[in-house]
Amino acid sequence: MKQAKLNCCFLDMGKVLLDFNWEHFGNRMRQLTGVSQELLQEAIRGLAQSYESGRLSDAEFHQAVCQGVGKQIPLREFASAWNSIFSPDPILPEDLLRRLAATMDLWVISNTNGIHFDYVSKNYRCLQYFRGFVLSHEVGALKPDRKIFSEALSRAGVQPREALFVDDQISNVAAARELGIDAFQFLSSEQFTVELKRRAIL
């Protein structure tokens, strides 16, 4: 059977497009509240997953964390701390994304949340090359749940064999492959380019 033409690329956001480090959030929260890293981790255990799967609103997540650490933090200051995890420079060069967007439709599939996505959508120019964003907190499902992949295929208007998926987590890559989507694990910008050239995309 002839290989279908790949005309859509789904990219993960964190650790593929944008780098992040959770230690920055811990440091900012310690400055705001004086709580230890251990207490903070205990306070948000389980909350982040509920938030990113859409079961908690921005306000509910904020209040739940404040209750967990025993300190009331203004939402604006909390959001600033929550967003401090992101590195200022994207992982993938903008020129590479621009060239890729000229050959196929680009979409993001991300396990994320409202506060984070509001921040990155306003602060990272590289996202302008994407036709759409399939976000866990809006879909109500986290990767590797097949629901979020099915939603992405539906929104992009493509069949699994017409799509490519790239993620840093091998469990998510495996889930996409089970649906018939060509997928590979992201290791570096250089490896990403090699994989695209191997598929005659670049």
C-alpha positions in Angstrom: 0.0 0.0 0.0 1.4 3.4 -1.0 2.3 5.7 1.9 -0.1 8.6 2.3 1.3 12.1 1.9 2.0 13.6 5.3 0.2 17.0 5.2 -0.2 17.7 8.9 2.2 17.8 11.8 1.1 17.7 15.4 3.7 19.0 17.9 3.8 18.8 21.6 4.4 22.2 23.3 6.5 21.6 26.4 10.0 20.2 25.8 9.5 20.3 22.1 8.5 23.9 21.2 9.2 25.5 24.6 11.5 24.5 27.4 10.5 24.7 31.1 11.8 24.1 34.6 9.5 23.5 37.5 12.2 24.6 40.0 11.5 28.2 39.0 7.9 27.9 40.2 9.1 26.3 43.5 11.6 29.2 44.0 9.0 31.9 43.3 6.5 30.2 45.6 9.0 30.0 48.4 9.7 33.7 48.0 5.9 34.4 48.1 4.9 32.1 50.9 8.0 30.8 52.7 6.8 27.2 52.2 9.3 24.4 51.5 9.6 22.6 48.2 8.3 19.5 50.0 5.2 21.2 51.3 4.5 22.8 47.9 4.8 19.4 46.1 2.4 17.9 48.6 0.0 20.8 48.1 -0.2 20.5 44.3 0.0 16.7 44.1 -3.0 15.7 42.0 -4.2 19.3 41.5 -2.1 19.9 38.4 -3.5 16.9 36.6 -7.1 17.9 37.5 -6.3 21.4 36.3 -4.8 20.3 33.0 -7.7 17.8 32.3 -10.2 20.7 32.7 -11.7 19.5 36.0 -10.6 22.7 37.8 -10.9 26.3 36.5 -8.1 28.8 36.8 -9.7 30.3 39.9 -10.4 26.9 41.5 -6.8 25.7 40.9 -5.4 29.0 42.3 -7.6 28.7 45.5 -6.8 25.0 45.9 -3.0 25.7 45.9 -3.4 28.6 48.3 -5.3 26.4 50.7 -2.7 23.7 50.3 0.2 25.9 51.3 -1.9 27.8 53.9 -1.2 31.2 52.3 -3.5 33.5 50.3 -1.6 34.7 47.2 -3.1 37.3 44.8 -4.0 35.6 41.5 -1.7 37.9 39.5 1.3 37.0 41.6 0.4 33.3 41.6 0.1 33.4 37.8 3.5 35.1 37.5 5.1 32.3 39.6 3.2 29.6 37.7 4.4 31.0 34.4 8.0 31.5 35.5 8.8 27.9 34.5 9.1 28.8 30.8 12.5 29.6 29.3 12.5 32.8 27.2 13.8 31.2 24.0 12.0 28.4 22.0 13.7 25.1 21.5 12.9 24.9 17.8 14.3 27.8 15.6 11.7 30.0 14.2 13.1 29.7 10.7 12.6 25.9 10.9 9.0 26.3 11.9 8.4 28.8 9.2 9.8 26.4 6.6 7.8 23.5 8.0 4.6 25.6 8.0 5.1 26.3 4.3 5.0 22.5 3.5 2.2 21.3 5.9 -0.3 22.4 8.5 1.1 22.7 12.0 -0.9 22.0 15.1 -0.1 21.8 18.8 -1.4 18.9 21.0 -0.5 19.8 24.6 -1.2 18.8 28.2 -1.5 22.3 29.5 -3.8 24.7 31.4 -5.5 28.0 31.0 -2.9 30.2 32.8 0.0 28.7 31.0 -1.6 28.8 27.6 -2.7 32.4 28.0 0.9 33.3 28.9 2.6 31.4 26.1 0.2 32.6 23.4 1.0 36.2 24.2 4.8 35.8 24.6 6.1 33.3 22.0 6.0 34.5 18.4 6.8 31.0 17.2 3.2 30.0 17.8 2.0 32.2 14.9 2.9 29.3 12.5 0.3 27.0 14.0 -3.2 26.6 12.5 -4.7 25.5 15.8 -4.2 24.2 19.3 -5.6 21.1 20.8 -5.3 21.6 24.6 -6.0 19.1 27.3 -7.9 21.4 29.6 -10.3 22.3 26.8 -10.7 18.8 25.4 -11.0 17.3 28.9 -8.4 14.6 28.3 -4.7 14.3 28.8 -2.2 12.6 26.5 -1.8 9.6 26.0 -5.7 9.3 26.1 -6.8 8.6 22.6 -9.6 11.1 23.0 -7.2 14.1 22.6 -5.6 12.5 19.5 -9.0 11.9 17.9 -10.0 15.4 18.6 -6.8 16.7 17.0 -7.4 14.6 13.8 -11.0 15.8 13.6 -10.1 19.5 14.0 -7.3 19.2 11.5 -9.5 17.3 9.0 -6.9 14.6 8.4 -6.8 10.8 8.6 -4.2 9.2 10.9 -2.0 8.1 8.0 -1.8 11.7 6.8 -0.4 13.0 10.1 2.9 13.2 11.9 3.1 13.5 15.7 6.2 14.6 17.7 6.4 14.5 21.5 9.2 14.1 24.1 7.3 11.4 26.0 7.5 8.0 24.5 4.2 6.9 26.0 2.5 9.7 24.0 4.4 8.6 20.8 3.2 5.0 21.4 -0.4 6.1 21.8 -0.3 8.0 18.5 1.2 5.1 16.7 -1.5 2.8 18.0 -4.0 5.1 16.1 -2.0 4.8 12.9 -0.3 8.2 13.2 3.4 8.4 12.2 5.2 9.5 15.3 8.7 9.9 16.8 10.1 10.9 20.1 11.7 14.4 20.2 15.3 14.4 21.5 16.8 17.6 20.0 16.3 20.2 17.3 19.0 18.5 15.3 17.4 15.1 15.6 14.0 16.6 14.7 15.4 18.0 11.5 16.9 14.7 10.6 13.6 12.9 11.1 11.8 15.4 8.9 14.4 15.0 6.1 14.1 11.2 6.4 10.4 11.7 5.6 11.2 14.1 2.8 9.3 16.9 4.5 12.2 19.4 4.5 
